[in-house]
Every structure is written in C-alpha cells, then in structure tokens.
C-alpha cells in the first residue's frame, strides 16, 4: 500500500519519499527522477485491521508524503537515515495510519523529535532544532517555535565564535519570529545582532543578505518607520538584481511588500505599479492559489481605498477564485473575502449580490462555529441591507442579534458598534418609532464623542436627533452644542458658530461659560483674535462669578488664553498662562491634560526657537497620547505634523519626511480625502519638497492641497 501511494504521487508528478530508499530525490513536477534501491526487508507487512478503506489509507500516506515533500529542498539528494531512525519512522507512520496519531503535523513533529536523538554532534543538533522551530513558525505556533529557536541559539552561542553566519541565521529567525509576534523591541534586538554579523561575514551582494534586508523592511514597516522600510526593500531589490535571474520569484515578494508600503504611505500610483510587477512575475511563473490570491487581495484593497468600487470587486473576486482552489470550502479567509465583496456591492447599491456574499460569509462562519464579533459584523451588514429593502422586521432581528453580541463581547466601545447604533436609529426613524430612534442616536453620540474622531456620520445623526426632539429645550440645547462641536472639529466654522450661538440660550451659567470658551477657540482658529479675546473674557467673567468651578474648566481657559497670546506674539504671557495651567494639571494628576499642555509647550518653544525644548515636549505629548488613544489617533498625527515642520525648518529633511509620512498615514485612515487636515498636510509636504529642490514632488503635493 505504501508503494501504491508512492506510485500515485510519482504518476502525478508530486515527488516521493520512502523509508529505506538509498536515495530520495525531490524535483519540480516535470523533472521527477527517482533511483530506488530499497534495503531488503525494509518494507514491512503492516496489519491494517480495523482501519478505514484502502483508498483512505493510501490518501493518508499520500498526504503525509506530500507534506514531507513540501519541507524538503527541490533538487537535493538526501542520504538514507540510520536503521534505527528508519524503523522509528515506519512505526510512527503506522501509528498515524491506524489513528493513534491524530494529525500529520503531530506526526511530523514526532519524526523531527525522533531524528534529533540521532544527531549527537552539536551543530547537527542545532540544525534539527532550527528546522523544528521553523516548522512551528510556519504553522503560526509562535510559542513552540520560540522554544526550539532559543535552544538552537544557546547551542550555537556556546559552540561557535561570536561572528559566525550560522549564529546570524538563528538571530535572523528569532528577529522574524518576534516581528510576527509584534514584539518589536525584542525583534529589533535580534535584527541588530544579525546585522552586525552579516555586515562582517557576508559580501554586499550575497543572496541571504538580500533576504535579511527584505525582513528588515517588514520590521520597519510594522514599526511605522516607512522611510527605513523603503530603504531596506530597495537594498534587497538591488542585491537580487545582482544575483538572481530577471523574473525570479523572490522579486515578486519584494514588489508585493513595496506595494503594501506605498499604499500605507498614500503613494497609490507607486503601489499599483509594484502590485502589477508582482502579479506579472507570479503569472509568468504559473504561480497560482494562495500566492496569487494575496496579490489580487492587495489590489482589491488599494482600489477600494481609491474609491474604484468595480475594479476592487474584480480583484476581490479574482482573489476569491484563487483561494477557493487551495483552501477548504469553510476556511475563515474565504469568509473575510465574501464579507468585503458584500460590502462593496452594498456600497454600489447592488443589494442582491451583496446579500449573496453576506450569506456565504455567514454560512462559513456558522460552519466553523464562529462566535462573537465575527458574527456581529455579518448580522449588522445583513441588517443594513434589509433596511435598504424596507424589510424592517428582518432588519430589527439582525440588528438585535448584532447588538447583543457586541455588548456581550466588547470590554470597551468599538467604532463598528457606534455605526450599529446609528443604523438602529435610522431603522426606528423610518418605522416611526421616534423615541427609540432618539435613544439610539444619543447612545451613538455619547460613545463616539468619548472615544473616536469626528466624521460626517456624527453630523448626520445629530441633525436627525435635533429634528426628532419636540419641546425638549434641554435636549435642544445639548444637541445644538453637539453639532457646534462636530462642525468645529471638521473645521466647518460657519455652521459651528451658528449652533454655538443657538446653544447660548441655556440658563446654566457653567454651560454658557464653556460655550464662550468654544466660541473663543473658533475665532482663534479663523484668526479673529480680538473676537476670540472677547469670548475668552466672557468665559472668565462667568467662571470668576461662580463659587465652585471644576478645575478642568480653569485649565481649559488658561490653555486657550495661552494659545491666544501666542498667536498675538505675546510669548511670555503665553508661557505664564501655560505654566499656571500646569499647576492645575499636576493637582488633577491627569495624563490627558498633561498631553495637551506638552503639545502647546512644544509649539510655544518652537516659536521661541528653543528647538530642543520643543522636541522634548512634543515627544512627551506623543508618548502620553499613544498610551491613551493609540498610535493611530488624530492627536498623534498632529504631533507628527508639527515635528515635520520643525525638522524642515532645521533642514533635517529626512526626519521631516518621516514625520510627515506618519501623519499622512494616520490622517488618510481617519479623514475623508477632502478634509482640510489633509490639505494642510499636503501643503507642508509641498513646502518640504520645494526646500529640497524636488519641484516635481512639490508640484504634486501643492496640487493635492489645492484640490482639497
């Protein structure tokens, strides 16, 4: 039966492995060559009683041999194992077929563990440990991979000189492992050790050095250092150009990574070009399945971001076709592709196709026993479709299921949950349940104002909420104030001022003081400095008249007065105001207030041309904001923007570009493409390239700023 399995595999051009063979040769499908001289008696008569059918047994052996084939190197001849290892392997294979070993992976691990005992030499043993670590790494079992790679490292550190390529190799594996685990500090530690060794022992055009640069690029991309990532990717491409034939598969890996990088940087045309190069190589080499699907998937994401819905759908569907050819019909990846295709069709207004894809996604996730947020997202999207079809009962059922899952699974608010609240509000508005609609719009706003940046969605549901309120003046004041804040955040100043003025009708003095403070900030933004000062003074008068005032309101006023004085060139008064607010911040022990203070001090010291102090305060603010809001918050982007301007003025153009690029990456994810924040950033990038005498790039960014 083992021979039958081998014959089946050879006849299908897959490859062959047999215990007891003198030579085991693996090659490409069209170059299979085998020379088999089995040792006498090495193929035993196995007892297959109480097993599945013969065909099933052959299939299991075939799967095993195929997996072993995948782990070997094409074109390499392997000498026979020792007799003990050979017999041990046969025993394990027999146990696998009779069901004592549950999976091929488990069998492979046991084979590796068996063989390790027969490699007494420390370097041979370290190779086996490296192979096992790599096996776990490729399977995504990072904890087990780490265990074996650390053992390999310990052997090599104890037995090899400090600068040795084999030591560099294990450091490289560990660096890649920690990069995949997103433990970037540890990854950087091993990359540095590896770099030190490779730079000394490898020639500058060494293939393995190119592979190392490729992984370094991936590391810096994850770290958010796009400039360094680009440098290492291009270094890798340069080495591969020296040592590989044009069109080699490895070029496609470089091009794919460059495409992903440029997409993240907002350089969409460059991204499209590199994705196209990757696609061409993989098609020319007849690479299909998962590898080609990844290219199509990234092209789909790119065109979705560009708003090219039909092209995005075409690429997603091409990716789906390739994935379906190699993945299990109920693989989770397929459900993700179906979901994204459904969303694209929904946005396009093709509800029937959207419904089909959402149902396929749901079918897979239910078959996999998915729970929690995976199902909540699908229920919410089906609910939106039902709402568009005016099927209110079905929409309510789907929204209810989605809401129940979200509120059960989430420990803190999620952006998708606020969208769900909004859609439920829409449902109840359309079905004339205004009280319920109002409840969900309020929930939506309360969560969003505390956790997320403003979008057009916030404006729309507050307008709907305002239209729903009848004679509730308190609610009317609150919603008017909300709308004023939202328009202000979007830098849409005229409606913001109108709504703030409406909300001044409140009889609550503290609330009125806050509104005057907001109006002062609005006038400061539009450079009406005298009006800004009037509003701030009105705020101060009210606060001074109250017996009890929350300290945070005093802090906000002092901050804003500092900003006003700075804009008027009264820098020492600004500094005094900021330092007064610092005392309040220390009393309240608030990191959020500290981050605002450090941000403003950074701007002030920049104006005072005390650049080291400015950079120190910007970095303090960034550190706090990243901790409180995450690395991709708009507040962090603003600091990157300010640092970009500062470094440009210092003529440190590389650091300036690095910070502007990080700002651009965040703002493009958060804001619509016509948002003023992007316009200001493009203008700054234009100024940077103009200073560097690169007028083509300057023209590109000035044009983008002009369009906004």
C-alpha positions in Angstrom: 0.0 0.0 0.0 2.9 2.4 0.7 4.2 1.5 -2.8 0.8 2.2 -4.3 0.7 5.6 -2.6 4.2 6.3 -3.9 3.3 5.3 -7.4 0.2 7.5 -7.2 2.3 10.5 -6.2 5.0 9.9 -8.8 2.5 9.5 -11.6 1.0 12.8 -10.6 4.4 14.4 -10.6 4.4 15.4 -7.0 7.5 13.7 -5.6 8.4 10.7 -3.5 9.7 9.7 0.0 10.2 6.2 1.2 11.9 4.8 4.3 14.8 2.5 3.3 15.5 4.2 0.0 19.2 4.7 -0.7 18.4 8.0 -2.5 15.4 10.3 -2.0 15.2 12.9 -4.8 12.8 15.9 -4.9 12.4 18.0 -8.0 9.9 20.1 -9.9 6.8 18.4 -11.2 8.2 18.0 -14.7 11.6 16.7 -13.6 10.8 13.9 -11.3 13.7 11.4 -11.2 13.9 8.5 -8.8 16.5 5.9 -8.1 15.2 3.5 -5.5 17.2 0.6 -4.1 15.2 -0.5 -1.1 17.1 -2.4 1.6 16.0 -5.9 1.9 13.1 -6.3 4.3 12.7 -2.5 4.9 9.1 -2.5 3.7 7.2 -4.5 6.3 3.8 -6.1 6.1 1.7 -3.8 8.2 -1.5 -5.0 9.8 -4.3 -2.6 8.8 -7.1 -4.3 10.6 -9.9 -2.0 12.0 -8.8 0.8 9.7 -10.6 2.8 7.0 -10.8 1.6 3.4 -7.6 1.0 1.4 -8.2 4.1 -0.6 -8.4 6.2 2.5 -5.2 4.7 3.8 -3.4 5.5 0.5 -4.8 9.0 0.7 -3.4 9.5 4.2 0.0 8.2 3.2 -0.1 10.5 0.1 -0.9 13.5 2.3 2.0 12.7 4.6 4.5 12.2 1.8 3.3 15.4 0.2 3.8 17.3 3.5 7.3 15.9 3.8 8.0 16.9 0.2 7.0 20.5 1.0 9.6 20.6 3.8 12.4 19.4 1.5 14.6 21.4 -1.0 14.0 20.8 -4.7 16.8 19.2 -6.5 18.6 18.0 -3.4 19.6 14.4 -2.8 19.1 13.1 0.8 21.2 10.2 2.0 19.4 7.3 3.9 18.6 7.6 7.5 20.2 5.3 10.0 18.4 1.9 10.5 17.1 3.0 13.9 15.6 6.2 12.6 14.2 4.3 9.6 12.4 1.8 11.9 11.2 4.5 14.2 9.8 6.4 11.3 7.9 3.3 10.0 6.4 2.8 13.4 5.2 6.4 13.6 3.8 6.2 10.1 1.9 3.0 11.0 0.5 4.7 14.2 -0.6 7.7 12.0 -2.5 5.4 9.6 -4.2 3.4 12.4 -5.3 6.6 14.1 -3.1 6.6 17.1 -1.6 9.9 16.0 -4.2 12.5 15.3 -2.7 14.7 12.7 0.0 15.0 10.1 1.5 17.9 12.0 1.8 15.8 15.1 3.5 13.0 13.1 5.9 15.4 11.5 6.9 16.8 15.0 7.4 13.2 16.3 9.6 12.4 13.2 11.7 15.5 13.8 12.0 14.7 17.5 13.0 11.1 16.7 15.7 12.2 14.3 17.1 14.7 16.8 18.3 11.9 19.1 20.5 10.5 16.3 22.4 13.8 15.7 24.9 13.8 18.6 27.0 16.5 17.0 26.0 19.8 18.5 25.9 21.7 15.1 23.8 18.9 13.5 21.5 19.0 16.5 21.2 22.8 16.3 20.2 22.4 12.6 17.4 20.0 13.6 16.2 22.4 16.4 16.2 25.2 13.8 14.1 23.0 11.4 11.6 22.2 14.1 11.4 25.9 15.1 10.8 26.8 11.5 8.1 24.2 11.2 6.2 25.7 14.2 6.9 29.2 12.9 5.3 28.4 9.5 2.3 26.9 11.3 1.9 30.1 13.3 2.6 28.4 16.6 5.0 31.1 17.8 5.4 29.9 21.4 6.7 26.4 20.4 8.8 28.0 17.6 10.4 30.3 20.2 11.2 27.4 22.4 13.2 25.5 19.8 14.9 28.5 18.3 16.1 29.6 21.7 17.6 26.1 22.3 19.3 26.3 18.9 20.6 29.8 19.8 22.0 28.6 23.1 23.9 25.7 21.4 25.4 28.0 18.7 26.3 30.7 21.2 28.2 28.1 23.3 30.0 26.4 20.4 30.6 29.0 17.7 32.7 32.2 17.6 30.8 35.4 18.2 30.8 36.3 14.5 29.6 33.3 12.6 27.0 33.1 9.8 25.1 30.2 11.5 24.7 32.3 14.6 23.5 35.2 12.4 21.0 32.8 10.8 19.3 31.8 14.1 19.3 35.5 15.2 17.5 36.2 11.8 14.9 33.6 12.6 14.3 34.9 16.1 14.1 38.5 14.8 11.4 37.4 12.2 9.6 35.4 14.9 9.3 38.4 17.3 8.4 40.7 14.4 5.5 38.3 13.6 4.5 38.4 17.3 4.6 42.2 17.2 7.2 42.2 20.0 9.1 44.9 18.1 11.7 45.8 20.7 12.9 42.2 21.0 12.8 41.8 17.2 15.0 44.9 16.9 17.5 43.5 19.4 17.9 40.3 17.3 17.9 42.2 14.0 20.8 44.4 15.3 22.8 41.3 16.4 22.1 39.7 13.0 23.1 42.9 11.1 26.4 43.1 13.0 27.3 39.6 11.9 26.1 39.7 8.3 27.8 43.0 7.6 31.1 41.4 8.7 30.9 37.9 7.2 28.7 38.3 4.1 29.6 40.0 0.8 27.5 43.0 -0.1 25.8 41.1 -3.0 25.0 37.9 -1.0 21.6 36.5 -1.6 21.0 35.8 2.0 21.8 39.4 2.9 19.1 40.4 0.4 16.6 38.2 2.2 17.7 39.7 5.5 17.1 43.2 4.1 13.6 42.1 3.0 12.7 41.1 6.5 14.2 44.3 7.9 11.9 46.2 5.6 8.9 44.2 7.0 10.1 45.1 10.6 10.4 48.8 9.9 7.0 48.8 8.1 5.4 47.3 11.3 7.3 49.8 13.4 5.9 52.7 11.4 9.3 53.8 10.0 8.3 53.9 6.4 11.5 55.6 5.2 13.7 52.9 6.6 11.4 50.2 5.3 11.6 51.6 1.8 15.4 51.8 2.1 15.8 48.1 3.0 13.3 46.9 0.4 15.2 48.8 -2.3 18.5 47.5 -1.0 17.1 44.0 -1.2 15.9 44.6 -4.8 19.4 45.8 -5.7 21.1 42.7 -4.3 18.5 40.4 -6.0 19.1 42.2 -9.3 22.9 41.3 -9.0 22.4 37.6 -8.0 19.1 36.4 -9.4 17.8 36.0 -12.9 15.2 38.6 -14.0 11.7 37.5 -13.2 12.8 35.3 -10.3 10.0 34.6 -7.8 11.9 36.4 -5.0 11.4 39.7 -6.9 7.6 39.2 -6.5 8.0 39.2 -2.7 9.9 42.4 -2.8 7.4 44.1 -5.1 4.5 42.9 -3.0 6.0 44.4 0.1 6.8 47.6 -1.7 3.3 47.8 -2.9 1.9 47.4 0.6 4.3 50.0 1.9 3.5 52.6 -0.7 -0.2 52.0 -0.2 0.3 52.8 3.5 2.2 55.9 2.6 -0.6 57.1 0.3 1.6 56.7 -2.8 -1.2 54.9 -4.6 0.3 55.0 -8.1 3.6 53.5 -6.9 1.7 50.9 -5.0 -0.3 50.0 -8.1 2.8 49.7 -10.2 4.6 47.4 -7.8 1.5 45.2 -7.3 1.4 44.9 -11.1 5.0 43.9 -11.3 4.4 41.2 -8.6 1.3 39.9 -10.5 3.2 39.7 -13.8 6.1 37.6 -12.3 3.8 35.2 -10.5 1.6 34.7 -13.6 4.7 34.2 -15.8 6.0 31.5 -13.3 2.5 30.0 -13.3 2.2 30.6 -9.6 -1.4 30.2 -8.6 -3.5 29.7 -5.5 -2.7 31.4 -2.3 0.4 33.3 -3.5 -1.5 34.9 -6.5 -4.6 35.5 -4.3 -2.6 37.7 -2.0 -1.6 39.9 -4.9 -5.2 40.2 -6.0 -6.4 40.9 -2.5 -4.0 43.8 -2.0 -5.0 45.2 -5.4 -8.6 45.0 -4.3 -7.9 46.8 -1.0 -6.0 49.5 -2.9 -8.8 50.1 -5.4 -11.4 50.1 -2.6 -9.4 52.9 -0.8 -9.2 54.8 -4.1 -13.0 54.5 -4.5 -12.8 52.4 -7.6 -15.5 50.0 -6.5 -16.0 48.0 -9.6 -12.2 47.4 -10.1 -12.0 46.5 -6.4 -14.8 43.9 -6.8 -13.0 42.4 -9.8 -9.7 41.9 -7.8 -11.5 40.6 -4.7 -13.4 38.1 -6.9 -10.1 37.0 -8.6 -8.6 36.5 -5.1 -11.6 34.5 -4.1 -11.3 32.2 -7.1 -7.6 31.5 -6.3 -8.3 31.0 -2.6 -11.2 28.6 -3.4 -8.8 26.4 -5.4 -6.5 25.8 -2.5 -8.4 26.3 0.7 -11.0 24.3 2.5 -14.5 25.4 1.5 -15.1 26.6 5.0 -11.8 28.4 5.5 -12.1 31.6 7.5 -10.1 33.6 4.9 -12.9 32.9 2.4 -15.5 34.4 4.8 -13.4 37.6 5.0 -13.3 37.9 1.2 -17.0 37.3 0.9 -17.7 39.9 3.6 -15.6 42.6 1.8 -17.2 41.8 -1.6 -20.6 42.1 0.0 -19.8 45.5 1.5 -18.5 46.7 -1.9 -21.7 45.6 -3.6 -23.8 47.1 -0.8 -22.0 50.5 -1.3 -22.6 50.2 -5.0 -26.3 49.6 -4.5 -26.3 46.1 -5.8 -28.3 44.6 -2.9 -28.9 41.2 -4.4 -25.2 40.5 -4.9 -24.4 41.9 -1.5 -26.9 39.6 0.1 -25.5 36.5 -1.7 -21.9 37.3 -0.4 -23.1 38.1 3.2 -25.0 34.8 3.3 -21.9 32.9 2.1 -19.8 34.6 4.7 -22.4 33.8 7.4 -22.6 30.1 6.2 -18.8 29.6 6.6 -18.6 31.3 10.0 -21.5 29.3 11.4 -19.9 26.1 10.0 -16.7 27.0 11.7 -18.5 27.5 15.0 -17.6 31.2 15.0 -18.9 33.3 17.8 -18.7 36.8 19.0 -17.7 39.7 16.8 -17.2 37.6 13.7 -20.9 37.1 13.6 -21.9 40.6 14.8 -20.3 42.2 11.8 -22.2 40.0 9.4 -25.5 40.4 11.1 -25.1 44.2 11.1 -24.4 44.2 7.3 -27.4 42.0 6.6 -29.5 44.3 8.7 -28.4 47.3 6.7 -29.4 45.5 3.5 -32.8 44.7 5.0 -33.2 48.3 6.0 -32.4 49.4 2.4 -35.1 47.0 1.2 -37.6 48.4 3.8 -37.8 44.9 5.4 -38.0 46.4 8.9 -38.7 43.3 10.8 -35.8 41.4 9.3 -33.5 44.4 9.9 -34.6 44.7 13.5 -33.9 41.0 14.1 -30.4 41.2 12.6 -29.5 44.5 14.4 -30.7 43.0 17.7 -28.5 39.9 17.3 -25.6 42.1 16.4 -26.1 44.5 19.3 -26.4 41.6 21.8 -23.1 40.1 20.6 -21.3 43.4 20.6 -22.4 44.4 24.1 -21.5 40.9 25.4 -18.1 40.7 23.8 -16.7 44.2 24.0 -14.9 45.4 27.0 -14.7 49.0 25.6 -16.6 50.7 22.7 -15.9 49.8 19.2 -16.3 52.0 16.1 -18.5 49.4 14.5 -20.8 49.4 17.5 -21.5 53.1 17.1 -22.3 52.6 13.4 -24.7 49.9 14.5 -26.4 52.3 17.0 -26.7 54.8 14.1 -28.3 52.2 11.8 -30.8 51.2 14.5 -31.6 54.8 15.0 -32.3 55.0 11.2 -34.5 51.9 11.4 -36.7 53.4 14.2 -36.8 56.8 12.4 -38.1 55.2 9.2 -40.6 53.0 11.1 -41.9 56.0 13.1 -40.6 54.9 16.5 -39.1 58.3 17.3 -38.5 57.7 20.9 -36.4 54.6 20.3 -34.6 56.3 17.4 -33.7 59.2 19.7 -32.4 56.8 22.3 -30.0 55.1 19.8 -28.8 58.4 18.3 -27.9 59.6 21.8 -26.1 56.3 22.6 -24.2 56.6 19.4 -23.1 60.2 20.1 -22.2 59.5 23.7 -19.8 56.7 22.7 -18.3 58.4 19.8 -17.6 61.7 21.5 -15.6 59.9 24.2 -13.6 57.6 22.0 -13.4 58.5 18.3 -12.7 61.3 15.9 -15.5 63.2 14.3 -16.8 62.1 10.9 -19.8 63.1 8.7 -21.8 60.3 10.4 -21.7 62.3 13.6 -23.1 65.4 11.9 -25.9 63.5 10.2 -27.2 61.6 13.3 -27.2 64.8 15.4 -29.2 66.6 12.8 -31.7 63.7 12.8 -31.7 63.8 16.6 -32.4 67.6 16.5 -35.3 67.1 14.1 -36.7 64.4 16.4 -36.8 66.5 19.6 -40.1 68.3 20.2 -40.4 70.8 23.0 -37.5 69.5 25.0 -35.4 72.7 25.3 -32.7 71.0 27.4 -32.2 68.3 24.7 -32.3 71.0 22.0 -29.5 72.9 23.8 -27.4 69.8 24.2 -27.9 68.7 20.5 -27.1 72.3 19.3 -23.9 72.2 21.3 -23.0 68.8 20.0 -23.5 70.0 16.4 -21.4 73.1 17.1 -18.6 70.9 18.4 -18.8 68.5 15.5 -18.7 71.2 12.8 -15.9 72.9 14.7 -13.9 69.6 14.7 -14.4 69.4 11.0 -13.2 73.0 10.6 -16.6 73.9 9.2 -16.7 77.2 11.2 -19.8 79.0 10.0 -22.4 76.3 11.0 -20.3 75.7 14.1 -20.7 79.3 15.2 -24.4 79.2 14.4 -25.1 76.2 16.6 -22.9 77.5 19.4 -24.9 80.8 19.3 -28.2 78.8 19.5 -26.9 76.9 22.5 -26.1 80.1 24.4 -29.8 80.3 25.2 -29.2 77.9 28.1 -29.7 79.3 31.6 -27.0 77.1 33.1 -24.0 79.5 33.7 -21.3 76.9 33.7 -22.5 75.6 30.4 -22.7 79.1 29.0 -19.0 79.7 30.1 -18.0 76.5 28.2 -19.8 77.8 25.1 -18.0 81.2 25.2 -14.7 79.2 25.6 -15.6 77.2 22.5 -16.5 80.4 20.6 -13.2 81.9 21.6 -11.4 78.9 20.2 -13.4 79.1 17.0 -12.5 82.7 16.5 -8.9 81.9 17.3 -8.9 79.3 14.5 -10.2 81.8 11.9 -7.6 84.4 13.2 -10.3 86.8 14.5 -8.1 87.4 17.6 -10.0 90.4 19.1 -13.3 88.5 19.0 -11.5 85.5 20.4 -10.3 87.6 23.3 -13.8 88.9 23.9 -15.3 85.4 24.2 -12.5 84.2 26.5 -13.0 87.2 28.7 -16.8 86.5 28.8 -15.9 82.9 29.8 -13.5 84.1 32.5 -16.1 86.6 33.9 -18.7 83.8 34.4 -16.2 81.4 36.0 -15.0 84.2 38.4 -18.6 84.8 39.4 -19.2 81.2 40.4 -18.5 79.9 43.8 -17.5 76.4 42.6 -15.8 75.8 39.3 -14.4 72.4 38.1 -10.6 72.8 37.9 -10.6 71.3 34.4 -12.6 74.3 33.2 -10.0 76.7 34.6 -7.3 74.6 32.9 -9.1 74.7 29.5 -9.4 78.5 29.7 -5.8 79.0 30.7 -4.7 76.8 27.8 -6.8 78.7 25.3 -5.6 82.1 26.6 -2.0 80.8 26.2 -2.8 79.9 22.6 -4.4 83.3 22.0 -1.4 85.2 23.5 1.0 83.0 21.4 -1.0 83.9 18.2 -0.7 87.6 19.2 3.0 87.3 19.7 2.8 87.8 23.4 5.0 84.8 24.0 6.0 85.5 27.7 2.3 85.9 28.6 1.6 82.7 26.8 4.3 80.9 28.7 2.9 82.3 32.0 -0.6 81.1 31.2 0.6 77.6 30.2 2.7 77.3 33.4 -0.4 78.3 35.5 -2.4 75.5 33.8 0.5 73.1 34.6 -0.2 73.5 38.3 -3.8 72.5 37.8 -2.8 69.6 35.7 -0.5 68.4 38.5 -3.3 68.7 41.1 -5.7 66.7 38.9 -3.0 64.1 38.1 -4.5 63.9 34.6 -2.4 62.4 31.7 -4.9 63.7 29.2 -4.4 67.3 30.4 -0.6 66.7 30.6 -0.6 65.7 26.9 -2.4 68.8 25.9 -0.1 71.0 27.9 3.1 69.4 26.5 1.7 69.8 23.0 1.1 73.5 23.5 4.5 74.0 25.2 6.1 72.2 22.2 4.5 74.8 19.8 5.5 77.7 22.1 9.2 76.7 22.4 9.2 76.2 18.6 8.1 79.8 18.3 10.8 80.8 20.8 13.3 78.9 18.6 14.2 76.7 21.6 14.0 73.6 19.4 15.4 71.0 21.8 12.8 72.0 24.4 10.1 71.9 21.7 11.1 68.4 20.6 11.2 67.2 24.2 7.6 68.5 24.9 6.3 67.1 21.5 7.7 63.7 22.3 6.2 63.8 25.9 2.8 64.6 24.5 3.1 61.9 21.8 4.1 59.3 24.4 1.0 60.0 26.5 -1.4 60.3 23.6 -0.2 56.9 22.1 -0.8 55.3 25.5 -4.2 56.9 26.0 -5.6 57.0 22.4 -3.4 54.5 20.4 -0.7 55.0 17.8 -3.2 55.9 15.1 -5.2 58.7 16.7 -5.6 62.1 15.0 -3.9 63.8 18.0 -0.7 61.7 17.4 -0.9 62.7 13.7 -0.9 66.4 14.7 2.3 65.9 16.7 3.9 64.2 13.7 2.9 67.1 11.5 4.4 69.7 13.9 7.6 67.7 14.2 7.7 67.5 10.4 7.5 71.3 10.2 10.1 71.8 12.9 12.6 69.4 11.3 12.1 71.1 7.9 12.9 74.4 9.5 16.1 72.8 10.9 16.8 71.5 7.4 16.8 67.9 8.6 14.8 66.8 5.6 14.9 63.0 6.2 13.3 63.3 9.7 10.9 65.9 8.4 9.7 63.5 5.7 9.5 60.6 8.1 7.2 62.5 10.5 5.0 63.9 7.6 4.6 60.4 6.2 3.5 59.0 9.6 1.0 61.9 9.9 -0.3 61.2 6.4 -0.7 57.5 7.0 -3.0 58.2 10.1 -5.0 61.1 8.6 -5.8 59.1 5.4 -7.2 56.3 7.5 -9.4 58.6 9.6 -10.5 61.6 7.4 -12.3 61.8 4.1 -10.0 62.7 1.2 -11.3 66.3 1.0 -10.7 67.0 4.8 -8.9 70.3 5.5 -6.4 68.5 7.8 -5.1 66.6 4.7 -5.0 69.9 2.7 -2.7 71.5 5.3 -0.5 68.4 5.4 -0.1 68.3 1.6 0.9 72.0 1.7 3.5 71.2 4.3 4.8 68.3 2.1 4.9 70.6 -0.9 7.0 73.1 1.1 9.3 70.3 2.2 10.0 69.1 -1.4 10.3 72.6 -2.6 13.0 73.2 0.0 14.8 70.1 -1.3 14.6 71.5 -4.9 12.4 68.5 -6.0 9.9 70.5 -7.8 8.0 67.6 -9.4 7.1 66.2 -6.0 6.4 69.7 -4.6 4.0 70.3 -7.5 2.3 67.0 -6.9 1.6 67.9 -3.2 0.7 71.5 -3.9 -1.8 70.3 -6.5 -3.3 67.9 -4.0 -3.6 70.7 -1.4 -5.2 72.9 -3.9 -7.8 70.3 -4.8 -8.8 70.0 -1.1 
